[in-house]
Amino acid sequence: MRVSIIGLGAVGSAALTVLQNYHSVVGYDIDGRGNWEDVINSEIAIVCVSTDAAGDGRLDMGNIHSVSERLAQDEYGGVMIVKSTLQPGTMDLIAENHPLLNISYMPEFLRERDAVDWFANPDRIVYSADGESEQMTLDCFSWVPSEIPRIRMSNLEAEFGKLAHNAFIATKVTFTCEIERIAKSRGIDANAVMEVVWSDRRVNNPAHLTPGLGGYSGKCVPKDTAALAFEDPDPGSIFHILDNRGGDEAVQSRSGTITINNDLQ
């Protein structure tokens, strides 16, 4: 299968490294790497462009729409698989604006510092697609072991699922920071308190539940948590609380310490 990767940041570079073991793969980035003609000639175009915070809580979809527009103008006949994190409603808008594009959404759930390993060993494949696009999407990732769940859903469900995933990470980190703050005020060991939590078989993982690491940070969790809060009209909801209280700067302002939680991506 001829596959192109559009956007060669952390996700795109990991995709290129892994997928070249199974397909004929080329990369393209607006910084000058790659040839756009190779993208047009590919059967699958995997979009991994950045969707940074827009400043009002939403994610900036400018790069996604630019790629979609360019593919549509060039009458791209393959399947565009979007892996970038999206503001809910984006895939449906792309479908409305470019009805001749074959599109699929497959959000990525890797950790940036171990991007290649996580891309190569996914916990699940989440996707939204129909008809030929669905089969091509699954064929592109047929190398993933069959015991790994393939979870099909609507565009909107997949978009919210990605944001919910990162907001849950933010929830765990924020909860831990709050317990740490209270424990310190009472002169007790926050790690001992949290060990009670992460030792439970229903939790059983100290990641994000270890005091002393600070609030959530990184490229994805803060902006995606803010993006989910933007979708919730209730200003008192947990998502707004996470956005306002759980980030590393907010935690530092309450504790007076300078720590950064890097174990997020």
Secondary structure, DSSP 8 states (H G I E B T S, - for coil): -EEEEE--SHHHHHHHHHHTTTSEEEEE-TTS-S-HHHHHT-SEEEE-----B-SSSSB--HHHHHHHHHHHHTT--SEEEE-S---TTHHHHHHHH-TTSEEEE------GGGHHHHHHS-S-EEEB--HHHHHHHHHHTTTS-TTS-EEE--HHHHHHHHHHHHHHHHHHHHHHHHHHHHHHHTT--HHHHHHHHHTSTTT---TT--TTS-SB-SSSHHHHHHHHHHH---TTSHHHHHHHHSBHHHHHHHH-----B-TT-
